[in-house]
Amino acid sequence: MDDSIEIFSRLLDLQTRGQSFCLATVIVSNVQNVAVGRKLIVFPDGTTEGSVGSARTDASLQSLALQSLKEKKKRTVVLEDSMQAFLDIFTADLQLLVCGAGHIAMPLVRFAREVGFRVTVLDDRSDFAHSSRFPGCQVMTEDFTTALRKMPLGPSTFVVVITRGHEHDTECLQAILPKETAYVGLIGSRRRIHFVLEMLSRKGISHQRLDEVFTPIGLPLGSESPEEIALAIMAELVCIRRKGVRLARAMRAASGGEK
């Protein structure tokens, strides 16, 4: 396969999957083995794909690309030996999927839209899941399992499970957890959460994947009202979005939270 076709096929795949990355393209070069047009893909975690033809130049571009990703700014950079590269930034369109259209969902969706999430609300009750309650969102009134099995998720998808009962929680998570996501959070009492996770384990969901579910959902702020609970959930999503899963879990532990 031609290299240019291969790289563009890979770029299309990454964008389809909702992956954020920086594409470094050499635009000026007087260096042997580093031809104009060569490309390097740099991901937010520092991993790379491809090469511009020089390990030293790849390392320099990796550092510059990570800075551009952090700032979310595309730019032209000048390297040594009269070399220039263009750093193009591709950011994922962050999606929030809310399973359950009850009283917590309304303030949660409002907060999520205000901080830049594209929101989908799913519930099997037509009197709860309708656009008048969730303006500006995709609202789906359908059986949870049926809808989730055909719904594309990915590394830029955050999922909040706040249904009206443990049966629906189990249905949702059984369909969601085999797929890749940025975050999955489950609301409920310790007893309800334990029951749901135990059921999922019996249905074949790995313990490793179950351990990735944030339970109880949201940063432990002492929330009581629907708006306060929604705020705690949103704070957790923003923390993961900006700082990553590890720091979010550390904040939960430091504040007396659980997993």
C-alpha positions as CSV (number, residue, x, y, z in Angstrom):
1,M,0.0,0.0,0.0
2,D,1.2,3.5,-0.8
3,D,2.5,5.3,2.4
4,S,0.2,8.3,1.7
5,I,-2.8,6.2,1.3
6,E,-2.0,4.2,4.5
7,I,-1.5,7.3,6.6
8,F,-4.7,9.0,5.5
9,S,-6.6,5.7,6.1
10,R,-5.2,5.7,9.6
11,L,-6.2,9.4,10.1
12,L,-9.7,8.7,9.0
13,D,-9.9,5.7,11.4
14,L,-8.7,7.8,14.3
15,Q,-11.2,10.6,13.6
16,T,-14.1,8.0,13.2
17,R,-13.2,6.6,16.6
18,G,-13.1,10.1,18.2
19,Q,-9.5,10.0,19.1
20,S,-7.6,13.3,19.8
21,F,-4.1,13.6,18.3
22,C,-1.6,15.9,16.7
23,L,-0.4,15.4,13.2
24,A,3.1,16.7,12.5
25,T,3.9,17.2,8.9
26,V,7.4,18.2,7.6
27,I,6.9,21.3,5.3
28,V,10.6,22.4,4.9
29,S,13.7,20.2,5.2
30,N,17.3,20.2,4.1
31,V,18.0,17.1,6.2
32,Q,18.8,13.8,4.6
33,N,16.2,11.1,5.3
34,V,13.7,13.7,6.4
35,A,11.6,14.4,3.3
36,V,9.0,17.1,3.0
37,G,5.6,15.5,3.5
38,R,6.7,13.0,6.1
39,K,4.3,12.7,9.0
40,L,4.2,11.7,12.7
41,I,1.1,11.2,14.7
42,V,1.4,12.1,18.4
43,F,-1.3,11.1,21.0
44,P,-2.1,13.0,24.2
45,D,-0.5,10.2,26.3
46,G,2.8,10.7,24.4
47,T,2.7,7.6,22.2
48,T,3.4,8.1,18.6
49,E,2.8,6.4,15.2
50,G,4.9,6.8,12.1
51,S,8.2,8.7,11.7
52,V,9.5,11.7,9.7
53,G,12.7,9.7,9.1
54,S,14.9,10.7,12.1
55,A,14.5,9.4,15.7
56,R,16.0,12.7,17.0
57,T,13.5,14.8,15.0
58,D,10.7,12.5,16.0
59,A,11.5,13.1,19.7
60,S,11.6,16.9,19.1
61,L,8.3,16.9,17.3
62,Q,6.8,14.7,20.0
63,S,7.6,17.3,22.7
64,L,6.3,20.2,20.6
65,A,3.2,18.3,19.6
66,L,2.3,17.5,23.2
67,Q,2.5,21.2,24.0
68,S,0.2,22.0,21.1
69,L,-2.2,19.3,22.2
70,K,-2.3,20.8,25.7
71,E,-2.9,24.3,24.3
72,K,-5.2,23.0,21.6
73,K,-3.4,25.2,19.1
74,K,-2.1,24.3,15.6
75,R,1.1,26.0,14.6
76,T,4.2,25.9,12.4
77,V,7.4,25.0,14.3
78,V,11.1,25.6,13.3
79,L,13.6,22.9,14.2
80,E,17.3,22.8,13.8
81,D,19.0,22.4,10.4
82,S,16.5,24.6,8.5
83,M,13.6,22.2,9.1
84,Q,10.0,23.2,9.7
85,A,6.9,21.2,10.5
86,F,3.2,22.0,10.7
87,L,1.4,20.7,13.8
88,D,-2.3,20.1,13.2
89,I,-4.6,19.4,16.1
90,F,-7.5,17.0,15.9
91,T,-9.8,17.0,18.9
92,A,-12.5,14.6,19.7
93,D,-16.1,15.7,19.8
94,L,-16.8,14.8,23.4
95,Q,-20.0,12.9,23.8
96,L,-22.0,12.4,27.0
97,L,-24.5,9.5,27.0
98,V,-27.0,9.7,29.9
99,C,-28.9,6.5,30.5
100,G,-32.0,7.5,32.4
101,A,-34.1,10.7,31.9
102,G,-35.2,11.3,35.5
103,H,-34.8,14.2,37.8
104,I,-31.0,14.2,38.0
105,A,-30.6,14.0,34.2
106,M,-32.1,17.5,33.6
107,P,-29.6,19.6,35.5
108,L,-26.8,17.2,34.5
109,V,-27.5,17.7,30.8
110,R,-27.7,21.4,31.2
111,F,-24.3,21.6,32.9
112,A,-22.8,19.2,30.3
113,R,-23.9,21.3,27.4
114,E,-22.6,24.4,29.0
115,V,-19.1,22.9,29.2
116,G,-19.0,21.6,25.7
117,F,-20.4,18.0,25.7
118,R,-22.6,16.7,22.9
119,V,-25.4,15.0,24.8
120,T,-27.5,12.0,24.1
121,V,-30.3,11.0,26.6
122,L,-31.7,7.5,26.5
123,D,-34.8,6.2,28.3
124,D,-37.6,3.8,27.5
125,R,-40.3,6.1,28.9
126,S,-41.7,8.5,26.4
127,D,-43.1,10.9,29.1
128,F,-39.5,11.4,30.4
129,A,-37.4,11.1,27.2
130,H,-38.7,13.9,25.0
131,S,-37.0,17.0,23.6
132,S,-38.9,19.5,25.6
133,R,-37.2,18.3,28.7
134,F,-33.7,18.2,27.1
135,P,-33.4,21.0,24.6
136,G,-30.4,20.8,22.3
137,C,-29.8,17.1,22.9
138,Q,-30.4,13.9,21.0
139,V,-33.2,12.2,22.9
140,M,-33.9,8.5,22.3
141,T,-37.0,6.8,23.5
142,E,-36.2,3.1,23.1
143,D,-35.5,-0.1,25.1
144,F,-32.1,0.4,26.7
145,T,-30.5,-2.9,25.5
146,T,-31.8,-2.5,21.9
147,A,-30.5,1.1,21.6
148,L,-27.1,0.5,23.3
149,R,-26.2,-2.5,21.2
150,K,-26.3,-0.5,18.0
151,M,-25.0,2.8,19.5
152,P,-21.3,3.6,18.5
153,L,-19.2,4.5,21.6
154,G,-15.5,5.3,21.7
155,P,-12.6,6.9,23.7
156,S,-14.3,10.3,23.7
157,T,-17.6,8.9,25.0
158,F,-18.6,9.5,28.7
159,V,-21.5,7.4,30.0
160,V,-23.6,8.1,33.0
161,V,-26.0,5.4,34.2
162,I,-28.8,6.9,36.3
163,T,-31.8,4.7,35.5
164,R,-34.7,4.1,37.8
165,G,-33.7,0.6,38.9
166,H,-31.0,-2.0,39.2
167,E,-32.5,-4.1,36.4
168,H,-32.1,-1.3,33.9
169,D,-28.6,-0.5,35.3
170,T,-27.6,-4.1,34.6
171,E,-29.0,-4.0,31.1
172,C,-27.2,-0.8,30.3
173,L,-23.9,-1.8,31.7
174,Q,-24.0,-5.2,30.0
175,A,-24.3,-3.5,26.7
176,I,-21.9,-0.6,27.4
177,L,-18.9,-2.3,29.1
178,P,-17.8,-4.5,26.2
179,K,-17.2,-1.2,24.3
180,E,-14.4,1.3,24.7
181,T,-15.4,4.5,26.6
182,A,-13.7,7.4,28.3
183,Y,-15.7,7.0,31.5
184,V,-18.6,5.0,32.9
185,G,-20.3,6.0,36.1
186,L,-23.1,4.3,38.0
187,I,-25.4,5.9,40.6
188,G,-27.0,4.1,43.5
189,S,-26.6,2.9,47.1
190,R,-23.8,0.6,48.0
191,R,-26.2,-2.3,48.2
192,R,-27.7,-1.6,44.7
193,I,-24.2,-1.1,43.2
194,H,-22.9,-4.3,44.7
195,F,-25.9,-6.2,43.4
196,V,-25.5,-4.8,39.8
197,L,-21.7,-5.4,39.6
198,E,-22.2,-9.0,41.0
199,M,-24.8,-9.7,38.3
200,L,-22.5,-8.4,35.6
201,S,-19.7,-10.5,36.8
202,R,-21.9,-13.6,36.6
203,K,-22.8,-12.5,33.0
204,G,-19.2,-12.6,32.0
205,I,-18.0,-9.0,32.3
206,S,-14.4,-9.1,33.5
207,H,-13.4,-7.9,36.9
208,Q,-10.9,-5.5,35.3
209,R,-13.6,-3.8,33.3
210,L,-16.0,-3.7,36.3
211,D,-13.3,-2.0,38.4
212,E,-13.1,0.8,35.8
213,V,-16.7,1.8,36.6
214,F,-16.9,4.9,38.8
215,T,-19.2,4.0,41.8
216,P,-20.8,5.7,43.5
217,I,-20.9,8.3,40.7
218,G,-19.5,11.8,41.1
219,L,-16.9,13.5,43.3
220,P,-17.9,13.1,47.0
221,L,-19.1,16.6,47.7
222,G,-21.8,15.7,50.1
223,S,-24.5,16.3,47.5
224,E,-28.2,15.8,48.3
225,S,-30.4,17.7,45.8
226,P,-30.7,16.6,42.1
227,E,-28.8,19.8,41.1
228,E,-26.0,19.1,43.7
229,I,-25.7,15.5,42.5
230,A,-25.6,16.6,38.9
231,L,-22.8,19.1,39.8
232,A,-20.8,16.3,41.6
233,I,-21.1,14.1,38.5
234,M,-20.1,17.0,36.2
235,A,-17.1,17.9,38.3
236,E,-15.9,14.3,38.0
237,L,-16.4,14.3,34.2
238,V,-14.5,17.6,33.8
239,C,-11.6,16.3,36.0
240,I,-11.3,13.2,33.8
241,R,-11.5,15.3,30.7
242,R,-8.8,17.7,31.8
243,K,-6.6,15.7,34.2
244,G,-7.2,12.0,33.5
245,V,-8.7,9.0,35.3
246,R,-5.8,8.6,37.7
247,L,-6.1,12.1,39.2
248,A,-9.9,11.7,39.4
249,R,-9.6,8.6,41.4
250,A,-7.0,10.2,43.7
251,M,-9.4,13.1,44.3
252,R,-12.2,10.6,45.2
253,A,-9.9,8.8,47.6
254,A,-8.7,12.0,49.2
255,S,-12.2,13.2,49.7
256,G,-13.5,10.0,51.2
257,G,-14.9,8.5,48.1
258,E,-14.7,4.9,47.0
259,K,-13.5,3.6,43.6
